[in-house]
Amino acid sequence: MFDCLYVMLLFVLLVGAFGAEEDTALCEILGSPEFPLLSKEGDITIGGVFSIHSQISSPPLTFTDAPEPLKCSRYCLINFREFRFAQTMMFAIEEINNSSSLLPNISIGYKIFDGCGSNLPSTRAVMGLINGPERTLEKTCSSHLSVHAIVGASESSSAIAMLQISGIFQIPVISHFATCACLSNKKEYPSFFRTIPSDYHQSRALAKLVKHFGWTWVGAVRSDNDYGNNGMATFITAASQEGVCIEYSEAISRTDPSEQVTRVVRVIQSGSARVLVAFLAQGEMEILLEEALKQNLTGLQWVGSESWITAGHLATKGYSRILTGSLGFTIRKSKITGLREFLLQVNPSQDPYNNLLREFWEATFGCSLQSSPHGQTQCSGSERLQDIKNPFTDVSELRISNNVYKAVYAVAYAMHNMLKCGQSGEAVNHPDRLHELYVNFTLQSGERVYFDENGDPTATYELVNWQRNQAGDIVFVAIGSYDASLPNGKQFTMIGINTTWAAESLERPQSVCSESCLPGFRQAVIKGKPICCFSCIACAAGEISNFSNSAECSRCQLEYWSNEDHSQCVPKVIEFLSYGETMGVLLTAFSLFGASLTLVVSCVFFWFRHTPLVKASNFELSFLLLFSLTLCFLCSLTFIGRPSEWSCMLRHTAFGITFALCMSCILAKTIAVVIAFKAKRPANTVPQCSAPFQRTSVLSCTLLQVLVCLLWLTLAPPFPYKNTAHATERIILECDLGSPIGFWAVLGYIGLLAVLCFILAFLARKLPDNFNEAKFITFSMLIFCAVWVTFIPAYVSSPGKFTVAVEIFAILASSFGLLFCIFAPKCYILLLKPEKNTKKHMMGRN
């Protein structure tokens, strides 16, 4: 709805709102205006201000006469590019005058002045456009406006200076090249429009550009005027948002002494940034490049602003070796049908008395149209512009020229729309009827022209790169684009295969304050330095960074851990006591050895089962005890290997039941020994311990443990558990007890049986007999209790798989203790001292 809102004000007060008295007074303050360089009469007059020269003549000051007015110096080389802009304006006006559909029967004239790229000449030019050079009654200002709109200027500062005057009379100014974002302020500059986007968008595009190529440490130089200062301020703000840091930011002006420019180049040369963002007008850019050549400033990647990035004359001079590979945004180029033919028709013969045409011709062909005493070649006037290749005749890069073309057409369409509303040709003198005008039109090239609420066009740019073609000439190659109207993230794009410029036409530099942090490291800001200057710190254990220049390390998920490089999370090592590791092999070997040894003892007892020693040891209980010890040795194997549901339930219940059986057998043997010796006393009436009683006691004691295990498995059985709390770098796969009460109840019951065995055996240790089994049971119970009492703190404090190893060690140690203490003495007698295996010897009789 705001497509072209403000252009409808284009002719709101075209003839001024001030009376002749105020007009004359203002003119007297500013001095006499100049005559236009190029002019043509018409029903409607459009003014033009272009920087055809870049220096101002310094008139002598005698302090006796009024000083001569400042003029653009004719002794500096004419700017062919700006002269082409002026001719493009004339071409567009001629094209409109020849049109039968746009402003029919109305002719457009023009007055073109040289703004000289400076504020004061631009101010004098706008005064000349407003008043004209007529002299009446010794006054140099007339009381009527001589132009209805102004196209120009080429610099933002000059445009601002012009607006200070033209704004008073509300004369619309349409600039083709003034890009300062400050000019979008409609409260301050309500009559300003432009056909080139605001630097607000260009500066942000440049920030995205340097970020795209990873240049986070750049230098900056700018023009010390409204254009450079505003544009660079926006760039620095946008760059900081993109994570780009500015090493230095210098400013130069074309009026600065050479020492200042020299100092700036030295700052650039001594800086560590390899990328230089140059937000400079053409005048300042040429001054900087001249000094850069003197100091041999090379090895920089230049990133340029719109004002110079497509300036062809910079590419043809000796600056090309410095600027080759430069990057920058510019508006899209276009074709203007018939413009080249129009430019080639320019000749001094068109206006023999026009000094600008004569100067242009002499500068183009290096001759003089007048006889020269210095022997300079004299121009004939018949030289051909077709044979010349310079920025004036080159129409291959019509970018800013197209802006001039659009500006003239915007004025014409605004006037045409006003007349189309039913007003007569005299409506130009009645500005109160122009409030409903707007422009929204399409050029012959198909380009749509309109303005937003700030008087700005849509911001679309091409990213151009300075490359050398096969002939060795610099060409501007489009390698990307930027469209501010698109959503953020889609505005900046690179174009196809041209992105290979980085490898083929340019060794793209690395411009960073600190080298990139590799994956596995994070950035740590150095105190007192910009955020782009950082040190690289390795990620902590369990943390990773999987891309370069990570600001933070991210922690791995619970079941993952960082690899050696800390660049990715890998599954944690699952730890459990396996059969394949050394500890597992040793424990398995001891377990099988114990079981085998128990079977050997069983075979020995079975072989000597009819001997007095075996009979005195209670053959049935001994075999049951050896069977339970075999199970004790073998149950330790259930603790080795990857824990599963069945192995977790089996290992603890098997351990509890087999040891309960073992302790029950020992308890029954101890009771049998005590009763047997007490039965020898005549006064004692205690009945003999029969075999059924022994079986019953063993069975009942064992069944009680079975009952405890069943309750444990029913209510809260053990289960496999991944322990990630004990060790952060690995997962300990263990069996959770399910119910600690169940485990300690099983262990406590075994301990209770062991204590009872120890007490009874201790009481019977001094009973008379050459073979008192109570002594060996006492000693075995002492070892058993010592092992399991030591087991408790070791079990609680051991980490990971060592917890299981401690439990297996306790099982094996106690089992070997029982086996050796109870059965070793008997096997010694059976195998090595058979003479002691007699009843008399057992009874202690000779």
N, C-alpha and C positions, 0 to 999 in steps of 0.2 A: 504493500500500500504506500510505501515510501519510495517507490522506484525513482522518481525524479522530482521529489517534493520541492527542492529549493531552487531549481532552475526556473521555476515559474516566476521567480522574483528578478529574473535576468534584466528586465527592462522596467522595473517598478518605478524608479526615479531617474530615467535615463537623461533627462535634461537638467537635473539638479534641483535642489530645493532652496538654494540660497540666492539671495539677490545679488545684483551687480556690485553693490558696495562691499559686501563681505568677500566676494570673489576677488575684487581688485586689491583689497587689503592683503589677502593671503598671498597673492602673486607678488606684491611688492616685497613681502618678507623673504620669499624664496628666490627672487631675482628673475631675470629674463629667461624664458624657456628657449630651447634650441629649435632649429628647423628639423623636420623629419628627414631621415636618410632616403626613404622611399615613400612615395605618396601617390594617391589617385583619388579624384573626386568621385562622389556617389551620393545617392539619396540617403543612404545609411553609411556611417563611417565606423570602421573597426580599427582600433589602435593596436599596435604591436610593439613589444619591447623585448629585444634579444641582445645577448652579450656577444656582439659581433667582434668587439675588441675586449682586451682584458687589462689594459693599463690606462691611467688617467694622466693627461698632460699637466705639468706643473707650471702655471703662468708666473712670470716674474712679479714680485711685489715691490713696487716703488714707494708706496705709502704717500704718493702725491696724486695719483689717479685711481679711479675705481678699478679694482682688479678685474681682469678678464675672466669670463666664465670658464669653469672647468670643462674640459672636453676629453672624449676618449681619444687616446693617442693614435695617430695614423702611422706612427713609426714602429708599432708592434704588429706582428704578423696577424692578418685577419683570420678569424676562426671560421674555417670553411663549413664546419658542422652547423654553427649558429646561423651562418649566412644561408645555408640550405633550409633551415627552419623558417627563415623570413621568406624565402622564395616559395616554400610549401604553403605558407599563409596566402601569398599572392595567387598561387595556383588554385587553391581552394576557392578563393573569392571569384576568380575568373570562371571557374567551373560552375559556381552557383549563378553567376550573372548570365551564363549561357544556358542555364536550365530553364525549361518552360514550366516545370512543375513546382519548383521551389522559388518563392518570392518573384513571381512573374511581374514584369513591368516595373520592378524596383531594382535599382542598381546599388551595389555595395562598393564603397571606396575604402581606402586604408591609409593609415599613417604609421610608418614603422620607424622607431627610434632605437638607438644603441644604448642599452643600459650599462654597458661596459663592465658587467659583473660586480658592480659596486652600488652601494645604497644611494649616495648623493647623485650620481648621474641618472639612476633609475627614478629618483624623486623629481629631478628636473625634466626627465622624459615624460612622466605622468602629468606634470604641469603643462608641458607643451601639448599633450593630447587633450587635456581638459579645456585649455584656453586658446590654443593656436598662437602663432607668432605675430599677429597683427599689431600695428602700432597706431593708437588713436590718442591724440592729445597728450603725447609723450608718455602714454601708458602702454605697457607691453602686454596687458591682459585684457581680453575681451569679456563681455558679460554673458556669453552663452557657451554651452558645451559644444566642443567640436567633434567628439566621438561618443558613441553609444555603448561601447563595450571595449574591453582591453584584453588582448591575448598576451600573456607573459606573466612574470619574467621567468628566466631560466634558473634563478637561484631563489631559495626560500627567503633569505634576508632581504634581497631586492624586492621580492613580492610583498613582504611585510611593510617595507618602506613605502612602496607604491600605495598599499592599502590604507596607510595613514592619511593619504590625501584623497584617493578615489573613494574611500569609504565615507568621507564627509558628504560627497555628492551622490553617494549610493550608486556609483557606476560599477557594474559587474566586471570583475576581473577573473578570467579563466586562464589558469596557468597550465602549461604543458609539461613543466619540469620541476616545479616547486613542490617538494615532497614532505616538508616538515610537518610532523603530526600536530604541531601547535595551530596550524592553519585550519584544522577541522573544528576549531572552536567557533561555533556560529554566533555566540554572543559577542565575541570580539571582532569577528570578521564575517558579518552577515552577507556581504556581497561577493564573497570569494568562492570560486568553484575550480575544479581541476580535472584534467583528463588522465592524470597519473595517480596511482594509489598513494596513500599516506605512508610515510616511513614507519608508522606504528607496525604495519604488517611486514614491511621489508626487514625491519630490525629483528622481529620475532622469527622471520624465516631464516635470517642469517644465523641466529642462535641455534635453531634446529639443524641447520646445515653443519655447523662445526661439531655439534653433538653427534650427528649421524656418522661422521667420519672419525669419531673418537678423539677429537682435538679438545681436550679439557683444560688446556693451559695455553692461552693465546695472549698476544699483545694487541693493542688498539691504538689507532691514531685517527684523529678527526679534524675537520675544519672548525676553527674557532669562531663559529657563527651559529645562527639559529638552526640551520640545517644539520651541521655536524654535532652540536651539543645536544640537541633534542634526540636525534637519531641514535647517538651513542648511548645516551642515558637509557633509552628504551632497550637497546641491545644488551647493555650490562644487566638490567633487571631481568630480561628474558633469559640471558645466559646463566645467571645464578639459579634460576628456576630449573634449568636443564642440567645443572651440575657442572657448568663450565666456569672456570676462574680466569680473571684478567690479571696478567702479571703487571702490566703498566698501561696507562691510558694518557696519551699525549695529545696536545692540540697545537695546530699551526694555522697561520693566516698568511695570505699572500702579501700582506703589508709588514710581516715580521722581518726583523733584521736577519741576515744570513746566519748569525751566530745561533739564533734560536732554532733554525732548521737543522743546523749542524749538530746541535745538542740532541735534538729529537732522534736523528739518524743514529747517533752514538748510543742512545738508550736502546733503540731497536736492535742494534748490532750486538750489544753486550747482554741482552736478555737471553734467557734460556728457552723462551717460547719460539717455536719454529713456524708458527702460523700468525699472520698479521692481518687483522681486520681493519681495513682502511675505509673509513666513512668520510670521504673527502670529496669536495667539489673539484671540478676539472682543474681549476687554477691552482689550488693547493696541491693537487696530485702531481702536476707537472713540476712544481717547485720541489716537492719531496723526492721525486724521481731524479731530478738533476743532482741533488746532493747525494742520493743513493749511488748514482754512477760514480761520483767523485770518490766516495768511500768504499766502492766495490762491495756494496751490500748484496749478497747473494745467499742462496740456500733457504729462502723463505717461501712459504706457501701463502700467496696473497689471496685474501677474500675481500672482494670489492663491493661497493654500493652501486646503485643504479646510475649515479652521475657519471662514472668513468668506465664501468665494466665493459661497455660496448663502444667506447670512444676509439674509432678506427685509427686516428692519428697517433695515439699512444702505441698502437701495435706496429706502426710503420717506422717509428723512430728507433733509436738505439735502446729504448726501454724494453724491447721485446725479450731480451735475454734475462731481464729481471722478472718480467711479468708472465713469462710462458708458464702455463699451468694454472693461471689465476682462475678463481671461481667467483661467481656472484650472480645475484638475481637481477633480472631485467624484465621489462614488460615484453609481451609477445610481439614478434616482428610481423609486419603486414606488407601488403603490396598496394600501391596506389597507382592505378592505371593512368598513364599519361604523364606522370610526374617527371620521369627521366627525360622525355622529349621536351618538356617545358624547361627543365634545368639546362639542357644543352642549347637552348635558344638564347640564354642569357648572353648579352653582348653590350659593350659600351655604346654601340650605335643606337641602342634602345633609348638612351638618354645621354647624349654626349656631354652634358654638363653635370651629370651625377658623379660626384667624387667617389662614392662607394663602389659603383660599377667599375670605374677606372682602377681603383685600388685592387679590387678583386681580380681584374684581368691581369694587372701587372704582377700580382703575387702568384697567380696561377701559372703564368708562362715565363716568369722571371725576366720580364722586359719592361720597358718604359714607353708609355704612349706619347711622351714628349721627348724632344731631343735632350740627351743627357751629356753634360760636360765630362762625366766620369767614364765615358766609353761604354755605357750600358747598352745592351741590345734594344733597339727600338721596336715596339709592337706595331704590327701592321693593322691589327683589328680583324684580320681574316683567319687568325689561329682557330683551330678546331678543339672544342671541349671534348669531342668524342675521342680524341687521342690522349686525353688526360685521365689518369686514375688517381683521384684524391677523395677525401671525405665528402666533398661537394657533389661529385658525379656518382659516387657509389650509392646506389639505392638498394643494395642487397640486404641491408640491415635497417629497414625503416621501422624504427620503434618510436623514438621521440618525435620524429617528423610526422608520424601517424597521429600522435597526440595533438600536434598543432592543427593538423587536418580536421580532427574531430572537434577541437575547440571552435574553429571557424564555423563548422556545420552546426554546432550547438547554438551559436548566436543566430545563425540563419533560420534554424527551425523554431527557435523561440519567437523571432519576429514573424515568421510565417504563421505560427499558431495564433499569434495575437491578431494578425490580419484576418485569419480564417474565422475568427469569432464574430465577424461582421463589422469590424471597425474599418474606417477608411484610412487612407495613407496619412492623413493628418493626425492619426491617433498617436503618433510618436510624440506629439506635444501635449498629450493628455495622459500622464502616467498613472492617474488614479484608476484607470480601467484595466491595469495589467496584472492584477493580483491573481488571476486564475490561469496563468500561463504555466506550462511545464514542457519538458522535452523528453521524448522516449522514441528514438528513431533507430533505423538500421542503415548502415552504410552500404555502398555497392558491393563491398567485400563480404557482406553478410554479418559484420560485427555490429552488435547491439550497443547503443550508447544511452546511458542514463546515469543519474546521480542519486546517491542515498541522502538521508536527512542531513548529513554533514557536508554535502556538496562534493563527495568523493565518489569515484567509480568503484566497481568491484575489484578487489585486490587479487589479481592473478599474475603470476610471474613464470618466467622460464629460468632455469638454472643453466648458465652458460659456462663453458670452460675454454680457456685459450689454448688451442692446439695448433701444431704446425702441420700443414698439408704436405703433399709430396714435393711441391715446389719450394718448400721452406718458408712459406708465408704463414702468418698467424691468421687463424680462422676462429670464429666463435661457434662452438658446437653446443647445441642444446643437449644436456644430459639428465635433465630432471625438470620438475615443475612444482609450483606451490600455489594452492588455491585456498585463500582465507575463508571462502564461503563454505568449505567442506567441514565436517566434524573434526574435532581435534584427534590426531592420530592418523588421519587420512589426507591431511593437507599437503604433506611433503612426499613426493614420490620420485623415484629414479626411473629413467627411461631405458628399457631394454638393453641391448648389447652395448650401448654407449657407456654403460657403467664400467667397462673394461678400461676406460681412460686412466684409471688409477694405476694399472699395471703397464699399460702400453705407452702412454704419452707423458707420464709423470711418475716420479718416484715419490709416492705419497709419504710425507714425513710423519714422524711420531712427535706430537707436541703435547707432552704431559709434564706436570711438575714432578710426579713420582711415577716410576715404572708400575705397570699393572700388577696387581696382586693375583697370583695364579690361583686356580681352584685349590682349596685347602687352606687358604689364608683369608683374612679379613682386613679391611682398612681401619687404621687407627689414626685419628686426626692428630697432627703435630701441633702442640700448643703454640699459639702466636702466628700460625701459618693459615692460608686459605684452605678450604675444605678439599681442594684438589691436591694439596700436598699432604701426604700421609705415609705412614710406615705400614709394612705388611706383617701381621702377627698371625702365627699359625693357629688354626682352630683347636680348641681344647679337645680332649679325648671324648668321643661320643658326639662331637659336633662336626658339621661339614659345611663347605661352600662349594657348590658344583658349577660355579661360573666365575669368570674373572672379575676383579674389582668388587667383590661382595662387601657390602657395608657391615653385615652381620653374619655370624655363623648360625646355622639352624641345627637344632638338636635332633638326633635320629629318634625314630619311634622306639618303643620299649623293647621290641625283640630284634632291633637292629643296632649296629655299631659302626663307627667310622672305620674306613680302611686305612692303610698306612699313610696314604697321601691326604687323608681327610677330605677327599673329593666326592665320595659317595658313601651311602649307607649300605652296608652288607649285613646279611643275617649273622647274628651273634653265634659264636662257637658254642655248641651245646655240649656241656661237660657232664659226664657220668663215668663211673668206674666200669671200664669195658674189659673184655677178655683180651683185646689186642694190645693194650699198653703193658708196660713192664710190671707195674704194681698189680694189675689184674692177673697177669701170668704167674707171678710169684705166689699170690694168695690162692689162686686155683691149684697151683702145684702143691702147696702146703695142705690144702683141703683134701685133695685126692691122696696125698701121701698119708695123711692122718687116717682117712677112711681105709686105705689099703693096709696100713699098719694095724688098725683095729681088726680087720678081717684076718690078718695073720695071727694075731693073738687069739682070735676066736678059734681058728684052726688048731692052734697049739692046745687050747683048753679042751677042744673036742677030742683031740688025739689022746690026751691024758685025763680024760673024763673019769676013769675008774680009779685014779690014784687018790691017796688020802688028801693031798693038798687041794685038789680040785673039789673033792667032796666036802672038805672042811670050808671051802670058800662059797658053798651054796651054788652048785652048778647051774641051777635054773636062773637064779638072780644074776649070776655073773654073765651068762649068755644074754639075758635081757639088758643088762647094763652095757655090754659090748655092742649090742644092736642099737641101743639108744645113742651111744657115742658115735657109731657109724653115721647115724642120721644127723647128729650134731655137726660132724665134719662136713657132711654133704649139704646141709641147709645153708651153709655159708655161701655156696655157689649161687643161691637165689638172690644174693645181694649184688652179684656181679652182672653186668649187662645193662642194656637200656631198660629203664623202669617202664612197666606196663601195669594195667589194672590187676591182672592176675598175679604178676610177680610181686607187686606191692603188698597184696593181701597174703600171698603165700610166704614171703620171707619172714614176716614177723610172727605169723601164727605157727609156721613150721619151727621157727626158733623157740617160741614159747613152749610148744607142746613137747618137742624133743628134749629140751632141757628139763622140763617138768618130769618127763618120764625118767630121765637120767637121775635127777635128784630123788625121785620116788624110789628108784632101785637102790640107791646108796643109803637112803633113809631106812629102807626095809632091811638092808644088810647090816646096818649099824644096830638097829633094834634087835636083829637076830643074834648078833655077837653079844650084845649086853645080856639078853635073856638066856643065851646058852651058858654063859659063865655064871650067871646068878643061879641057874638050875642045879649046879654042883653042890650047893650048900644044902645040907639036910633040913635046916629049919625053914627053908624057903619053899613056899607052896605055889609059886608062880608057874603056870602051865607052860609047856614047851611051845616054841613058836612054830606052828605047823605051816606047811606049804600053802594051804588055802588062805591062811591069814596074810601071808606075804603077798600073794597074788592080789588079794582084796585091797590091801593097803596101797600097793603100787597102782592098781586100777583106779581106786577112788581118788588118790592124789592127782593122777593124770587127768581123770575126767573133770575134776574141778577146774584145771587149767583150760581144758577143752571148752568148758562152759563159758569161762571168761573170754576166750577167743571168739566164740560164737556171738556173744553179746557185742563184742567190739566190732566184728564184721557186719553185724546186723544194724547197729545204731550209727556208727560212724567209721566205715572201713577206710583203710589207707588208700591213697590214690596218687597217680603220677602228678607231679607239680613242677612247673618251671619257675625256679627261684631266680628272680632278677634283682632282688634287693641286696643280696650279699655281695655280689660282684657285678659291677656296672658293665664290664667289657665282655661278659660271657653269661650264658644261661646255664644255671646248674639244674640239671634234670634229676630230681630226687623224688622219693616217696614221702608225701605228706602223711603224718601219722593219722590224720582224720580226727582221732580223739586222743590227745596226749594222756588222758586218764587211762584209757585202755592199754596203751603201751606201758605206762609205769605200773599199772596193775599186774600185767603179765610179768614184767621184770621184777616187781616186788614180790610176787608169789614165788618165783624162782629163788629169790633171795631169802625168803622165809624158809623154804625147804632146805636151802643151803645152811642157814644158821642153825636150824634144828639138827641137821646132820653133824655139824661141827660141834655143837654142845654135847650131843650124845656120844660122839666119837671121842671127844676130849675127856669125858667122864670115864670112858672105858679104856683109855690108853694104857693103864697100868695093871690091867687084869693079867693074871699069870698064864703064860703060854709062850712057847718059842715062836709061834707065829700068831701074833696078835694083830688081826686085820684092822682094828680100831686105830692103831697108830698111823697106818697109811691113809686111812679115811680122814683122820684129823689133819694130816699134812696136806692132803689133796683139797680139803675144804678150805684150809688156810690160803692155799694158792688161788682157789676158785673165788673166794670172797675178796682177796686182794686185787685180783684182776678186775672184777666187776665194780668194786668201789673206785678203783682208778679209772675205770671206763666212763663213769658219769661225768666228771669235769672235762675229760678229753673229748667225749661225744658232744658235749654242749659247745665247746670252744673250737672244734675242728671245722675248717671251711670246706664247702663243696663236697667233692667226692671223697675227701679225707674223712668225712663223717662216717661214710659207709665203710671205709677201710678200717677205721678204729673199731667199729662194731664187729667186722669180720675178724679182726685181730683178737678182740676179746673172746669171741666164740672159739677160735682156734686155740688160743692160749689156754683157756679154761678146759677145753676138751683134751688137749695134750697133757695138761696138768693132772686131770683125772685119770687119763690112760696110763701115764707113767707112774704116778704115785700109787695107784691101786694094783695095777697089773704087772708092772716091771719087776717087782720083787718076786712075784709068783713065777713069772716066766724064767727068771734067773735060776730059781730052784728047779723048775721043771726041766730046763734045758742044760744047765751047767752043774747043778748040785743034786743029782737024782738021789744021792744017799740020804739027803735030808727029807725026801718025800716019803716019810714013813709015819705011821700013826704014833709010834713012841716019841719020835722027834716032835711031832705036832703037839703032843700032850706034855712035853718037857720032861720025859722020863728016860733014864739011861738003861 
